[in-house]
Amino acid sequence: MIHATFKPHHFLDFLHEIAENNGVFSEESPSGHLMGYYGNLLAAGKIDTVTFTSGADDPCKPCRKLKDGICTDRFDAATTARYGTDSKYEYNKSLDLQFAALLPDIFSFDHERSIDEVYAYLQKHLTPELILKNWPREHRVEFTMQGLAMAMEARKGR
């Protein structure tokens, strides 16, 4: 039984990237994070339970940019102007608090849940408006919904 702790926005990113990358994530990371590793686990249907957090999640924990549980990565000037902060930590925490407030039945923090329960709930309640609260990405809504379907399919028969 594999358990993972994720930030809500990372989890939604994974769903997007499952479709975008056809279920295959690169595990190379110059900063040492494990985004590709956890993306591959989700895409293969191997994560059984999940807990959501607004703090450092499992993919972030080995990252060299994480100091005392806080991401020290900064935005460039153009992104800072767009988001009103140069702190990725502050911006991402704001995203995760929004997701927890908008979908508390799934994204509330520190509650272990079955991944299948999370997928079933998101299939019924995830809307384009909610998806678009996350970082801007090409095909964000389409790929997130497609990735959700792919992740659910990977869980069948487990």
N, C-alpha and C positions, 0 to 999 in steps of 0.2 A: 504494500500500500504506500503510495507516494503522496506526500503532502507538500504544498508550497504556499508561501505567503507572498502576496502581490499587492502593489498599489493598484487601485481601480483603473487609473489611466494606462498603466502598463498592461494590464489584462486586456483592455480594449485594443491597445496597440498590437498585442499578440494576435488577437482575432483578425485584425486588419492584415497583419503580415503573413498569417497562415495562407490567406487567399493571394496576397500579393506575391508571395514566394513559392506558391504551390506546395506549402507544407515543409519546405526545406529552409532552415536558418543557418547562416554562417556562424560558427562558434568562435571565430577570431575576434579579439577585442584588445586593442592597444591599451585601454584603460583598465582592463581586468574584469569588467562586469560579465555576468553570465546570461545576458539576454538571449543569445542564440541557443544556449543549452536548454533554458526553460521553454523557449519557443518550440524547440524540437520535441520536448516532452509533451507539451500541450498538443502539438500537431499529430503526434503519434497516439494520443489518447491515454498516456501513461500517468497523468496526474489524477489522483482519485479524490482528494479533498483539498480545499483552499481556504485560506484566511486572508482577509483584506486588511490593509494598514495604510495610514498616511505617512508612516515613517519609512525607514530603509527596508526594502523588501529583499527576498532571497536573491533575485538577479543583481541587485545593487551592492549587496554586502561585501563582495571581494573587490569592488571598484576602488582604484587608487584615488579617485576624486571624492570618496566618501571619508569624512573626518568626523569622528565622534557621532556617527549616525546622521550627519548632515551632508548633503551633496554640495560641494564647493564649486561645481561647474558654473560658468557664467555665460550669458548670452552676448552676442556681438552687439554693436551699437544699433544696427537697424532693428534687430529683434527686441532689444531693450526698449526702443521707441514704440514698437508695436504693442508690447505687453506691459509696459509701465514699470518693469523691474529688470535688473540684470541678473537676478538670482533664479536659477532653474529650480532650486529647492522651494522658494516662495511660490513661484508660479505653479509648480507641480502639486504642492500641498493644497493650494487653492482649488485646483482641478479635482483632486481626490476628495476634498471636503464637499465640493458641489455634487460629485457623483454619489457620495454617501448620503447626502441630504435628498437627492432626487430619486434614488433607488435604495432606500434604507433596508429593504427586505433582503437585499443581496450584498450591497457594498458597505453596510455598517461594519465598523472595525472590530477586530479581535473575536470574531465568531467563526469557528470552523464549520464549513459547509461541504456537502457533497458537490463535486464538480458537475455532476449530472443535474442536480437541483439548480445550480447557477445557470447552466446552459438553458434548461427548460424555462426558467424565469425570464432570462434575457430574450429568448425567442418570442415570448408573449409581450414583454414590456419595453424592450429597447426600441426607441424611435429615432428617426433621422435627427431630430432636434437634440436629443441626448448625445448621440454619437458625435455630432458636430461641435459639442462643447470641448471636445478633446483637441489636441494639436491639429492644425490644418495639415491635411495630406490629400494628395490626389486620390480620387475614388474612395474617400473615407467611408461613406455610408455603404456603398455597394460592396466593398471589400470586407468591411466589418461583418455585414450580414452573411456574406458568402463564407467568410472564415468561421463564423459561428456554426453554420451548417456543416462545414468540413470537420470542425472539432467534435461536433455531436456525432457525426458519422464514424469518426475514429474511435469513439467510445463504445459503439455498438458491439455487443458480444463480449464485453469485458466483465 
